[in-house]
Amino acid sequence: MPSTAVLAHGAGSRPAVVRGLLAPACLGAAAVDAVDARDGVERVADRIHEAAAAAARAGRPVSIVGGISLGAHAAVRWALEQGGTAPALLLVMPAWTGPPGAVAGLTAATADEIERDGSARVLARLRSDPALSGDWVLHELERSWSDGDDAGLVRALRLAAASPAPSAEDLSRVRAAAVAVVALADDPLHPEDVAREWAEAIPGAVLATVPRLAPAAEPGVLGRVGRELLSGSR
């Protein structure tokens, strides 16, 4: 039976970005639906539910739900609402566990900076930082912020910064066909320790860490690693 993959991007990103980054994880799906995740976690989880319901009506039930950062938070919230019937989950670069903390504060600070100076100036400052020369994350930010909707971007970042992530207790209640957690090394906004905490708390979850610069050479590496983890854990 043909199936569907539903993906959710991170705060300040766009559906096209998560589709590109996680596409290799969805090779077995006949359709890929990347939902608009520029909202709070609860609303993003609702959109995942709407996409899954539409896929089921079309005869293409969901076989995998994947998310990056805020999208991973929303994927877990959605899975908890499904009880014991959740499909495979690909949780990439979760940002925090439980109530918003220091990492959420960095997201809120970015929103303040964009509101004050505009996204174009913020991106220009990032480009001038030698440490970010050739950084794939900067490239993805440029893609995501290219429409110039600074008000919408600020709103999305602030909603994300104020949204609680799943608690350790929430994570322990996740029941899914398979669960892969993928961390990005040396990312201050998505600490490896958080991904490790998620993988340890979710029953049956498996964890992998991708080197910080790997997606620059292989844009789909996060999805490929996720697919390998999911295949090995079934």
Short mmCIF file of the C-alpha atoms (twelve columns), coordinates in Angstrom:
data_MODEL
# 
_entry.id   MODEL 
# 
loop_
_atom_site.group_PDB 
_atom_site.id 
_atom_site.type_symbol 
_atom_site.label_atom_id 
_atom_site.label_alt_id 
_atom_site.label_comp_id 
_atom_site.label_asym_id 
_atom_site.label_seq_id 
_atom_site.Cartn_x 
_atom_site.Cartn_y 
_atom_site.Cartn_z 
_atom_site.pdbx_PDB_model_num 
ATOM 1   C CA . MET A 1   0.000  0.000  0.000  1 
ATOM 2   C CA . PRO A 2   1.365  3.460  -0.869 1 
ATOM 3   C CA . SER A 3   2.229  5.544  2.167  1 
ATOM 4   C CA . THR A 4   2.889  9.150  3.173  1 
ATOM 5   C CA . ALA A 5   5.681  10.849 5.109  1 
ATOM 6   C CA . VAL A 6   4.766  13.955 7.087  1 
ATOM 7   C CA . LEU A 7   7.563  16.381 7.966  1 
ATOM 8   C CA . ALA A 8   7.700  19.511 10.137 1 
ATOM 9   C CA . HIS A 9   10.476 22.104 10.009 1 
ATOM 10  C CA . GLY A 10  12.047 24.183 12.758 1 
ATOM 11  C CA . ALA A 11  11.264 27.703 13.931 1 
ATOM 12  C CA . GLY A 12  12.194 30.318 11.355 1 
ATOM 13  C CA . SER A 13  12.540 27.693 8.627  1 
ATOM 14  C CA . ARG A 14  10.315 26.633 5.721  1 
ATOM 15  C CA . PRO A 15  8.682  23.400 4.471  1 
ATOM 16  C CA . ALA A 16  11.061 23.220 1.498  1 
ATOM 17  C CA . VAL A 17  14.044 23.129 3.848  1 
ATOM 18  C CA . VAL A 18  12.889 20.151 5.919  1 
ATOM 19  C CA . ARG A 19  11.846 18.373 2.741  1 
ATOM 20  C CA . GLY A 20  15.363 18.735 1.360  1 
ATOM 21  C CA . LEU A 21  17.153 17.782 4.569  1 
ATOM 22  C CA . LEU A 22  15.054 14.726 5.414  1 
ATOM 23  C CA . ALA A 23  14.058 13.504 1.929  1 
ATOM 24  C CA . PRO A 24  16.321 10.414 2.068  1 
ATOM 25  C CA . ALA A 25  14.376 9.169  5.092  1 
ATOM 26  C CA . CYS A 26  11.193 9.129  3.000  1 
ATOM 27  C CA . LEU A 27  12.312 7.021  0.038  1 
ATOM 28  C CA . GLY A 28  9.683  4.363  0.741  1 
ATOM 29  C CA . ALA A 29  6.826  6.860  0.826  1 
ATOM 30  C CA . ALA A 30  4.701  7.580  -2.213 1 
ATOM 31  C CA . ALA A 31  4.085  11.143 -1.010 1 
ATOM 32  C CA . VAL A 32  5.848  13.623 1.270  1 
ATOM 33  C CA . ASP A 33  3.840  16.333 3.010  1 
ATOM 34  C CA . ALA A 34  5.930  19.067 4.675  1 
ATOM 35  C CA . VAL A 35  3.615  21.100 6.894  1 
ATOM 36  C CA . ASP A 36  3.949  24.778 7.742  1 
ATOM 37  C CA . ALA A 37  5.474  24.840 11.225 1 
ATOM 38  C CA . ARG A 38  5.719  28.610 11.710 1 
ATOM 39  C CA . ASP A 39  3.607  28.475 14.855 1 
ATOM 40  C CA . GLY A 40  3.528  27.156 18.412 1 
ATOM 41  C CA . VAL A 41  4.081  23.461 19.030 1 
ATOM 42  C CA . GLU A 42  0.410  22.670 19.680 1 
ATOM 43  C CA . ARG A 43  -0.691 24.184 16.370 1 
ATOM 44  C CA . VAL A 44  2.088  22.412 14.480 1 
ATOM 45  C CA . ALA A 45  0.995  19.110 16.027 1 
ATOM 46  C CA . ASP A 46  -2.531 19.892 14.828 1 
ATOM 47  C CA . ARG A 47  -1.211 20.375 11.287 1 
ATOM 48  C CA . ILE A 48  0.584  17.035 11.430 1 
ATOM 49  C CA . HIS A 49  -2.722 15.480 12.510 1 
ATOM 50  C CA . GLU A 50  -4.564 17.191 9.636  1 
ATOM 51  C CA . ALA A 51  -1.966 15.988 7.121  1 
ATOM 52  C CA . ALA A 52  -2.105 12.437 8.472  1 
ATOM 53  C CA . ALA A 53  -5.910 12.415 8.344  1 
ATOM 54  C CA . ALA A 54  -5.901 13.674 4.756  1 
ATOM 55  C CA . ALA A 55  -3.378 11.020 3.765  1 
ATOM 56  C CA . ALA A 56  -5.502 8.276  5.326  1 
ATOM 57  C CA . ARG A 57  -8.588 9.487  3.440  1 
ATOM 58  C CA . ALA A 58  -6.571 9.356  0.218  1 
ATOM 59  C CA . GLY A 59  -5.578 5.748  0.870  1 
ATOM 60  C CA . ARG A 60  -1.952 6.637  1.679  1 
ATOM 61  C CA . PRO A 61  -1.586 6.129  5.449  1 
ATOM 62  C CA . VAL A 62  1.342  7.754  7.201  1 
ATOM 63  C CA . SER A 63  4.425  5.534  7.541  1 
ATOM 64  C CA . ILE A 64  6.811  8.108  9.013  1 
ATOM 65  C CA . VAL A 65  6.556  11.438 10.812 1 
ATOM 66  C CA . GLY A 66  9.723  13.493 10.968 1 
ATOM 67  C CA . GLY A 67  10.639 16.837 12.426 1 
ATOM 68  C CA . ILE A 68  13.606 19.132 12.942 1 
ATOM 69  C CA . SER A 69  13.931 21.176 16.152 1 
ATOM 70  C CA . LEU A 70  10.454 22.593 16.866 1 
ATOM 71  C CA . GLY A 71  9.141  20.110 14.302 1 
ATOM 72  C CA . ALA A 72  10.562 17.240 16.370 1 
ATOM 73  C CA . HIS A 73  8.848  18.638 19.466 1 
ATOM 74  C CA . ALA A 74  5.547  18.753 17.561 1 
ATOM 75  C CA . ALA A 75  6.031  15.225 16.177 1 
ATOM 76  C CA . VAL A 76  6.311  13.850 19.711 1 
ATOM 77  C CA . ARG A 77  3.216  15.762 20.818 1 
ATOM 78  C CA . TRP A 78  1.323  14.308 17.857 1 
ATOM 79  C CA . ALA A 79  2.594  10.788 18.589 1 
ATOM 80  C CA . LEU A 80  1.399  11.001 22.191 1 
ATOM 81  C CA . GLU A 81  -2.057 11.884 20.915 1 
ATOM 82  C CA . GLN A 82  -2.068 8.686  18.820 1 
ATOM 83  C CA . GLY A 83  -1.672 6.320  21.754 1 
ATOM 84  C CA . GLY A 84  -0.160 3.067  20.573 1 
ATOM 85  C CA . THR A 85  -0.707 3.571  16.852 1 
ATOM 86  C CA . ALA A 86  2.065  6.020  15.903 1 
ATOM 87  C CA . PRO A 87  4.210  5.105  12.875 1 
ATOM 88  C CA . ALA A 88  7.977  5.503  12.693 1 
ATOM 89  C CA . LEU A 89  9.294  8.791  14.128 1 
ATOM 90  C CA . LEU A 90  12.402 10.672 12.976 1 
ATOM 91  C CA . LEU A 91  13.305 13.297 15.578 1 
ATOM 92  C CA . VAL A 92  16.146 15.506 14.389 1 
ATOM 93  C CA . MET A 93  17.990 18.089 16.483 1 
ATOM 94  C CA . PRO A 94  15.515 18.521 19.354 1 
ATOM 95  C CA . ALA A 95  16.219 21.844 21.055 1 
ATOM 96  C CA . TRP A 96  15.232 21.329 24.690 1 
ATOM 97  C CA . THR A 97  13.283 19.103 27.050 1 
ATOM 98  C CA . GLY A 98  10.371 20.363 29.123 1 
ATOM 99  C CA . PRO A 99  9.931  24.100 29.848 1 
ATOM 100 C CA . PRO A 100 11.815 26.620 27.686 1 
ATOM 101 C CA . GLY A 101 15.274 27.379 29.041 1 
ATOM 102 C CA . ALA A 102 18.581 28.861 27.906 1 
ATOM 103 C CA . VAL A 103 18.361 27.607 24.316 1 
ATOM 104 C CA . ALA A 104 14.854 29.018 24.009 1 
ATOM 105 C CA . GLY A 105 16.285 32.288 25.286 1 
ATOM 106 C CA . LEU A 106 18.745 32.353 22.385 1 
ATOM 107 C CA . THR A 107 15.837 31.877 19.977 1 
ATOM 108 C CA . ALA A 108 13.957 34.752 21.603 1 
ATOM 109 C CA . ALA A 109 17.077 36.932 21.409 1 
ATOM 110 C CA . THR A 110 17.326 36.260 17.672 1 
ATOM 111 C CA . ALA A 111 13.705 37.356 17.295 1 
ATOM 112 C CA . ASP A 112 14.513 40.599 19.127 1 
ATOM 113 C CA . GLU A 113 17.521 41.202 16.896 1 
ATOM 114 C CA . ILE A 114 15.503 40.678 13.720 1 
ATOM 115 C CA . GLU A 115 12.738 42.952 14.973 1 
ATOM 116 C CA . ARG A 116 15.276 45.671 15.761 1 
ATOM 117 C CA . ASP A 117 17.595 45.436 12.747 1 
ATOM 118 C CA . GLY A 118 15.805 43.354 10.108 1 
ATOM 119 C CA . SER A 119 16.697 39.905 8.850  1 
ATOM 120 C CA . ALA A 120 18.906 41.233 6.030  1 
ATOM 121 C CA . ARG A 121 21.247 42.959 8.489  1 
ATOM 122 C CA . VAL A 122 21.268 39.984 10.824 1 
ATOM 123 C CA . LEU A 123 22.238 37.701 7.935  1 
ATOM 124 C CA . ALA A 124 24.927 40.161 6.839  1 
ATOM 125 C CA . ARG A 125 26.468 40.067 10.308 1 
ATOM 126 C CA . LEU A 126 26.409 36.270 10.281 1 
ATOM 127 C CA . ARG A 127 28.087 36.185 6.851  1 
ATOM 128 C CA . SER A 128 30.888 38.404 8.148  1 
ATOM 129 C CA . ASP A 129 31.706 35.942 10.926 1 
ATOM 130 C CA . PRO A 130 34.749 33.885 9.810  1 
ATOM 131 C CA . ALA A 131 33.584 30.987 11.975 1 
ATOM 132 C CA . LEU A 132 30.472 30.670 9.814  1 
ATOM 133 C CA . SER A 133 32.225 30.786 6.442  1 
ATOM 134 C CA . GLY A 134 30.657 28.077 4.297  1 
ATOM 135 C CA . ASP A 135 28.363 26.990 7.114  1 
ATOM 136 C CA . TRP A 136 25.370 25.070 5.747  1 
ATOM 137 C CA . VAL A 137 23.121 26.339 8.558  1 
ATOM 138 C CA . LEU A 138 23.710 29.914 7.385  1 
ATOM 139 C CA . HIS A 139 22.815 28.840 3.855  1 
ATOM 140 C CA . GLU A 140 19.551 27.341 5.075  1 
ATOM 141 C CA . LEU A 141 18.743 30.514 7.034  1 
ATOM 142 C CA . GLU A 142 19.271 32.542 3.878  1 
ATOM 143 C CA . ARG A 143 16.847 30.277 2.030  1 
ATOM 144 C CA . SER A 144 14.270 30.427 4.795  1 
ATOM 145 C CA . TRP A 145 14.427 34.175 5.419  1 
ATOM 146 C CA . SER A 146 14.547 35.176 1.756  1 
ATOM 147 C CA . ASP A 147 10.918 36.299 1.508  1 
ATOM 148 C CA . GLY A 148 11.565 39.278 3.781  1 
ATOM 149 C CA . ASP A 149 8.557  38.638 6.034  1 
ATOM 150 C CA . ASP A 150 10.345 39.794 9.153  1 
ATOM 151 C CA . ALA A 151 7.159  40.211 11.178 1 
ATOM 152 C CA . GLY A 152 6.142  36.612 10.489 1 
ATOM 153 C CA . LEU A 153 9.654  35.386 11.245 1 
ATOM 154 C CA . VAL A 154 9.760  37.232 14.569 1 
ATOM 155 C CA . ARG A 155 6.357  35.834 15.502 1 
ATOM 156 C CA . ALA A 156 7.406  32.272 14.640 1 
ATOM 157 C CA . LEU A 157 10.629 32.496 16.629 1 
ATOM 158 C CA . ARG A 158 8.882  33.945 19.675 1 
ATOM 159 C CA . LEU A 159 6.173  31.289 19.581 1 
ATOM 160 C CA . ALA A 160 8.835  28.597 19.425 1 
ATOM 161 C CA . ALA A 161 10.814 30.160 22.269 1 
ATOM 162 C CA . ALA A 162 7.722  30.182 24.479 1 
ATOM 163 C CA . SER A 163 6.653  26.602 23.660 1 
ATOM 164 C CA . PRO A 164 7.446  23.806 26.113 1 
ATOM 165 C CA . ALA A 165 9.080  20.737 24.636 1 
ATOM 166 C CA . PRO A 166 8.062  17.225 25.680 1 
ATOM 167 C CA . SER A 167 9.110  16.450 29.240 1 
ATOM 168 C CA . ALA A 168 11.105 13.352 30.127 1 
ATOM 169 C CA . GLU A 169 7.856  11.792 31.340 1 
ATOM 170 C CA . ASP A 170 6.161  12.645 28.030 1 
ATOM 171 C CA . LEU A 171 9.014  11.053 26.112 1 
ATOM 172 C CA . SER A 172 8.772  7.886  28.190 1 
ATOM 173 C CA . ARG A 173 5.152  7.478  27.039 1 
ATOM 174 C CA . VAL A 174 5.933  7.560  23.307 1 
ATOM 175 C CA . ARG A 175 4.915  4.374  21.553 1 
ATOM 176 C CA . ALA A 176 5.841  4.092  17.878 1 
ATOM 177 C CA . ALA A 177 6.801  1.478  15.326 1 
ATOM 178 C CA . ALA A 178 10.395 2.763  15.452 1 
ATOM 179 C CA . VAL A 179 12.061 5.936  16.726 1 
ATOM 180 C CA . ALA A 180 15.284 7.527  15.495 1 
ATOM 181 C CA . VAL A 181 16.858 10.562 17.165 1 
ATOM 182 C CA . VAL A 182 19.531 12.438 15.214 1 
ATOM 183 C CA . ALA A 183 21.802 15.056 16.792 1 
ATOM 184 C CA . LEU A 184 24.036 17.618 15.092 1 
ATOM 185 C CA . ALA A 185 27.440 17.910 16.739 1 
ATOM 186 C CA . ASP A 186 28.527 21.242 18.213 1 
ATOM 187 C CA . ASP A 187 25.236 23.064 17.640 1 
ATOM 188 C CA . PRO A 188 24.476 25.426 20.553 1 
ATOM 189 C CA . LEU A 189 20.815 25.746 19.540 1 
ATOM 190 C CA . HIS A 190 20.306 21.968 19.403 1 
ATOM 191 C CA . PRO A 191 22.595 20.471 22.061 1 
ATOM 192 C CA . GLU A 192 23.707 16.879 21.665 1 
ATOM 193 C CA . ASP A 193 22.843 16.290 25.319 1 
ATOM 194 C CA . VAL A 194 19.196 17.015 24.565 1 
ATOM 195 C CA . ALA A 195 19.089 14.480 21.744 1 
ATOM 196 C CA . ARG A 196 20.762 11.935 24.008 1 
ATOM 197 C CA . GLU A 197 18.220 12.613 26.751 1 
ATOM 198 C CA . TRP A 198 15.379 12.090 24.277 1 
ATOM 199 C CA . ALA A 199 16.843 8.829  22.973 1 
ATOM 200 C CA . GLU A 200 17.319 7.500  26.496 1 
ATOM 201 C CA . ALA A 201 13.786 8.433  27.555 1 
ATOM 202 C CA . ILE A 202 11.847 7.146  24.519 1 
ATOM 203 C CA . PRO A 203 11.334 3.363  24.636 1 
ATOM 204 C CA . GLY A 204 13.247 1.635  21.845 1 
ATOM 205 C CA . ALA A 205 14.735 4.846  20.409 1 
ATOM 206 C CA . VAL A 206 18.122 4.806  18.702 1 
ATOM 207 C CA . LEU A 207 20.528 7.753  18.480 1 
ATOM 208 C CA . ALA A 208 23.166 8.980  16.030 1 
ATOM 209 C CA . THR A 209 25.206 12.178 15.897 1 
ATOM 210 C CA . VAL A 210 26.062 13.807 12.568 1 
ATOM 211 C CA . PRO A 211 29.221 15.974 12.329 1 
ATOM 212 C CA . ARG A 212 28.445 19.681 12.218 1 
ATOM 213 C CA . LEU A 213 29.749 20.224 8.667  1 
ATOM 214 C CA . ALA A 214 28.481 16.958 7.137  1 
ATOM 215 C CA . PRO A 215 25.279 18.460 5.637  1 
ATOM 216 C CA . ALA A 216 27.394 20.943 3.649  1 
ATOM 217 C CA . ALA A 217 28.849 18.059 1.647  1 
ATOM 218 C CA . GLU A 218 25.723 15.860 1.756  1 
ATOM 219 C CA . PRO A 219 22.534 17.907 2.238  1 
ATOM 220 C CA . GLY A 220 20.432 14.821 2.871  1 
ATOM 221 C CA . VAL A 221 22.726 13.243 5.453  1 
ATOM 222 C CA . LEU A 222 20.322 13.868 8.339  1 
ATOM 223 C CA . GLY A 223 17.592 11.981 6.499  1 
ATOM 224 C CA . ARG A 224 19.916 9.227  5.354  1 
ATOM 225 C CA . VAL A 225 21.204 8.598  8.868  1 
ATOM 226 C CA . GLY A 226 17.643 8.671  10.158 1 
ATOM 227 C CA . ARG A 227 16.556 6.099  7.582  1 
ATOM 228 C CA . GLU A 228 19.438 3.801  8.547  1 
ATOM 229 C CA . LEU A 229 18.533 4.080  12.225 1 
ATOM 230 C CA . LEU A 230 14.874 3.358  11.563 1 
ATOM 231 C CA . SER A 231 15.690 0.372  9.335  1 
ATOM 232 C CA . GLY A 232 17.946 -1.096 11.990 1 
ATOM 233 C CA . SER A 233 15.476 -0.643 14.831 1 
ATOM 234 C CA . ARG A 234 12.441 -2.308 13.277 1 
# 
